[in-house]
Amino acid sequence: MMKSKQKSIGYGIPVLAIIGIIFISGCIKSPETKQFAESLPQINENLAIVLGNIHKDFYNYDIDYSVNRLVNLFTITDSIINKMEKRESNIKEDIIQAESIISDYQAAKQNININQLSNEEKNLVSQINAKINEFDSNKDKLTSCLSKMETYREWVILVRDNAKLWEKLGDQLTLMNEYVQSEKYQEALQKVNEIQNTVNQMKINAQKREETGIQDFSAEAIAAYDAYSESFEYYKEYINLLINEDYENAELKYTEYSQKYSEAISMGTEKEASISERINEADAWYQNNIGVCLDLFTQYS
């Protein structure tokens, strides 16, 4: 009987040893797992930083370049346009950086044994995965906002150009009147041609602003540019009558010009929105297309 007990104990020792080896080997991290575990705090921090940067870039963009901000500026300079584009580039770089961090993390994660991580390390993995999910779920929105920011910048350039055209038109009208008053009729006729060219440029500008989707012009408002330009054909006839010293008919032609001019102006203003409504229209577009990204990743900034 004693011999039998000793034999049983002898068989049990190798079994316990094998179980111990299996248990110990399960706790020892592979080099890849160890390296992955050591990188987790930095990955978590880097991802939080880049998501925070995306939020800050959108927030600062809104402060400097929202519709209400730009309309209060005396003029829109090339520097402002360039800075808008730079902010867009910063956001693109942030997104690329986030994608790079995520890609490297996921590639490293494939080569490790998740069961070899400590509870603290597994918690970091959960935090990182939550940030990745948040980024991925908003990726399409970010891409859309960036695309709309480019459209918005194009519209701002057109608004800036239109303001320059109005200023140019005012100067041309002043010179035309001065030429007529000083009986420099050929110079006045040349100036009328320049005025009509400027008005055509304004029409093209309005059509391009409408194409952005930010502004909506009625067909009558667009047609008003042609009517305004055509009214100056009557003014040309008026000048030619002055050249021929046919003052009686010149006076009648000027009256006809004035009527056509007034009709053209009314076409573009009577049924169109006020300036404040135009601003509200553009701001609504901005909020629906760019403003939707302003609240993303706020907890990281």
C-alpha positions in Angstrom: 0.0 0.0 0.0 2.8 2.4 0.8 4.4 1.8 -2.5 1.2 2.6 -4.3 0.9 6.0 -2.6 4.4 7.0 -3.5 3.7 6.1 -7.1 0.6 8.3 -7.2 2.5 11.3 -5.8 5.2 10.8 -8.4 2.7 11.0 -11.2 1.2 14.2 -9.8 4.4 16.3 -9.7 4.9 16.4 -13.5 1.3 17.3 -14.0 1.6 20.3 -11.6 4.8 21.3 -13.3 3.2 21.4 -16.7 0.2 23.4 -15.4 2.7 25.9 -13.8 4.6 26.2 -17.0 1.5 26.9 -19.0 0.3 29.5 -16.4 3.7 31.3 -16.3 4.0 31.3 -20.1 0.6 33.0 -20.3 1.8 35.9 -18.2 5.0 36.5 -20.1 4.6 39.1 -22.8 6.1 38.5 -26.2 8.5 41.2 -27.4 5.7 42.6 -29.8 3.2 42.7 -27.0 5.6 44.3 -24.6 6.5 47.0 -27.1 2.8 47.5 -27.9 1.9 47.8 -24.2 4.7 50.4 -23.6 3.4 52.5 -26.6 -0.2 52.7 -25.4 0.0 55.8 -23.2 1.8 57.8 -25.9 -0.7 56.6 -28.6 -3.6 57.5 -26.4 -2.1 61.0 -25.7 -1.1 61.6 -29.4 -4.6 60.7 -30.6 -6.2 63.0 -28.1 -3.9 65.8 -29.1 -4.6 65.5 -32.8 -8.4 65.3 -32.2 -8.1 68.4 -30.0 -6.2 70.2 -32.8 -9.0 69.4 -35.3 -11.5 71.1 -32.9 -9.2 74.1 -32.3 -8.7 74.6 -36.0 -12.4 74.6 -36.8 -13.1 76.8 -33.7 -10.4 79.4 -34.7 -11.6 79.3 -38.4 -15.1 80.1 -37.2 -13.9 83.0 -35.1 -11.9 84.6 -37.9 -13.9 83.7 -41.1 -17.6 83.2 -40.3 -20.0 85.1 -42.4 -20.8 87.6 -39.7 -17.1 88.2 -39.1 -16.3 88.8 -42.7 -19.2 91.1 -43.4 -17.9 93.4 -40.6 -14.5 93.8 -42.3 -13.9 97.0 -44.3 -12.3 94.9 -47.0 -11.4 91.3 -47.7 -7.7 91.1 -48.5 -5.6 88.5 -50.2 -4.0 87.9 -46.9 -7.4 86.8 -45.4 -8.0 84.5 -48.4 -4.6 82.9 -48.0 -5.1 82.4 -44.2 -8.4 80.7 -44.9 -6.7 78.3 -47.2 -4.0 77.7 -44.6 -6.5 76.8 -42.0 -8.0 74.3 -44.4 -4.6 72.8 -44.9 -4.0 72.6 -41.2 -7.2 70.6 -40.7 -6.3 68.3 -43.6 -2.9 67.7 -42.0 -4.6 66.9 -38.7 -6.8 64.3 -40.3 -3.8 62.7 -42.1 -1.9 62.6 -38.8 -4.9 61.0 -37.0 -5.2 58.4 -39.8 -1.4 57.7 -39.6 -1.6 57.1 -35.8 -4.6 54.9 -36.1 -3.1 52.9 -39.0 0.2 52.2 -37.0 -1.8 51.3 -33.9 -4.0 48.8 -35.7 -1.1 47.3 -37.5 0.8 46.8 -34.2 -2.4 45.5 -32.5 -2.6 42.6 -35.0 0.7 41.2 -33.9 0.0 41.0 -30.1 -1.8 38.8 -27.7 -4.4 41.0 -26.1 -4.8 38.5 -23.2 -1.2 39.2 -22.1 -2.0 42.9 -21.3 -2.7 44.1 -17.8 -6.1 45.5 -16.8 -4.6 49.0 -17.0 -3.2 48.3 -20.5 -6.5 46.9 -21.6 -8.2 50.1 -20.3 -5.9 52.2 -22.5 -6.8 50.0 -25.5 -10.4 50.7 -24.8 -9.8 54.4 -24.6 -7.9 54.4 -27.8 -10.5 52.3 -29.6 -13.2 54.8 -28.4 -11.3 57.7 -29.9 -10.8 55.8 -33.1 -14.5 55.0 -33.3 -15.3 58.7 -32.7 -13.0 59.8 -35.4 -14.2 57.2 -37.9 -17.9 58.0 -37.2 -17.2 61.6 -38.0 -14.9 61.1 -41.0 -17.5 61.8 -43.7 -18.6 64.9 -41.9 -15.0 66.2 -41.7 -14.5 65.5 -45.4 -17.7 67.3 -46.3 -16.8 70.3 -44.1 -13.4 70.6 -45.8 -15.1 70.5 -49.2 -17.6 73.1 -48.2 -14.8 75.3 -46.8 -13.2 75.4 -50.2 -16.6 76.3 -51.7 -17.0 79.0 -49.1 -13.5 80.4 -49.8 -14.4 80.6 -53.5 -17.6 82.5 -52.6 -15.7 84.9 -50.4 -13.3 85.7 -53.3 -16.3 86.4 -55.5 -17.8 88.7 -52.8 -14.5 90.5 -52.6 -14.3 90.8 -56.4 -17.9 92.0 -56.6 -17.1 94.8 -54.1 -14.2 95.8 -56.3 -16.4 95.8 -59.4 -18.9 98.1 -57.6 -16.1 100.5 -56.7 -14.8 100.4 -60.3 -18.3 101.1 -61.6 -18.7 104.1 -59.4 -15.4 105.5 -60.6 -16.4 104.9 -64.2 -19.8 106.6 -63.8 -18.2 109.6 -62.2 -15.7 110.0 -65.0 -18.4 109.5 -67.7 -20.4 112.3 -66.2 -17.4 114.6 -65.9 -16.5 113.9 -69.6 -20.0 114.8 -70.6 -20.1 118.0 -68.5 -16.8 119.0 -70.0 -18.0 118.1 -73.5 -15.4 115.4 -74.0 -17.9 113.2 -75.8 -15.5 110.7 -77.3 -14.0 110.0 -73.9 -17.5 109.7 -72.5 -18.5 107.1 -75.1 -15.4 105.1 -74.3 -16.2 105.2 -70.7 -19.8 103.9 -71.4 -18.2 100.9 -73.1 -16.1 100.3 -70.0 -19.2 100.6 -67.8 -21.1 98.0 -69.9 -18.1 95.7 -69.7 -18.0 96.1 -65.9 -21.7 95.4 -65.6 -21.2 92.2 -67.6 -18.5 91.1 -65.2 -20.8 91.8 -62.3 -23.5 89.6 -63.9 -20.9 86.7 -64.4 -19.8 87.2 -60.8 -23.4 86.9 -59.5 -24.0 83.7 -61.6 -20.8 82.2 -60.1 -21.9 83.1 -56.5 -25.2 81.4 -57.2 -23.4 78.3 -58.5 -21.7 77.9 -55.1 -25.1 77.3 -53.6 -24.5 79.9 -50.9 -26.7 82.6 -52.6 -29.8 82.4 -54.7 -30.6 85.0 -57.3 -34.0 85.3 -59.1 -34.0 85.2 -62.9 -35.2 88.8 -62.8 -32.2 89.8 -60.7 -29.8 88.3 -63.2 -31.7 89.8 -66.1 -31.4 93.2 -64.4 -27.7 93.3 -65.2 -28.5 93.0 -69.0 -31.2 95.7 -68.6 -28.8 98.0 -66.8 -26.2 97.6 -69.5 -28.8 98.1 -72.3 -29.9 101.3 -70.7 -26.5 102.7 -71.6 -27.2 102.1 -75.2 -29.7 105.0 -74.9 -27.0 107.0 -73.1 -24.7 106.5 -76.1 -27.4 107.8 -78.4 -27.8 110.7 -76.0 -24.1 111.5 -76.3 -24.1 111.2 -80.1 -27.0 113.7 -80.3 -25.0 116.1 -78.2 -22.1 115.6 -80.6 -24.5 116.5 -83.4 -25.7 119.5 -81.4 -29.3 118.1 -81.6 -30.1 119.2 -78.1 -33.8 118.9 -78.3 -33.7 115.2 -79.2 -30.8 114.7 -76.9 -33.0 115.8 -74.0 -35.7 113.4 -75.1 -33.2 110.6 -75.4 -31.8 111.3 -71.9 -35.4 111.0 -70.5 -35.7 107.7 -72.3 -32.3 106.6 -70.9 -33.4 107.6 -67.3 -36.5 105.6 -67.6 -34.7 102.5 -68.8 -32.1 103.0 -66.1 -34.7 103.2 -63.4 -36.5 100.1 -64.7 -33.2 98.1 -64.6 -32.4 99.2 -61.1 -35.9 98.2 -59.9 -35.6 94.8 -61.5 -32.6 94.0 -59.3 -33.9 95.4 -56.1 -37.7 95.4 -55.7 -38.1 91.6 -55.4 -34.7 90.8 -54.0 -33.8 90.3 -50.4 -32.3 93.1 -48.3 -28.6 93.1 -47.3 -29.4 91.6 -43.9 -31.4 88.8 -45.5 -28.6 88.1 -47.9 -26.2 87.8 -44.9 -28.6 85.5 -43.1 -28.9 83.4 -46.2 -25.2 83.0 -46.4 -24.9 82.4 -42.7 -27.5 79.7 -42.8 -25.5 77.9 -45.5 -22.3 78.3 -43.5 -23.8 76.9 -40.3 -25.4 73.9 -42.2 -22.2 73.0 -44.1 -19.2 74.2 -42.0 -20.7 74.9 -38.6 -21.7 71.3 -38.2 -18.0 70.4 -37.5 -17.5 73.0 -34.8 -18.6 70.8 -32.0 -16.6 67.8 -33.0 -13.9 66.5 -30.5 -14.6 69.4 -28.0 -13.6 67.2 -25.1 -10.0 66.9 -26.3 -9.2 70.7 -26.6 
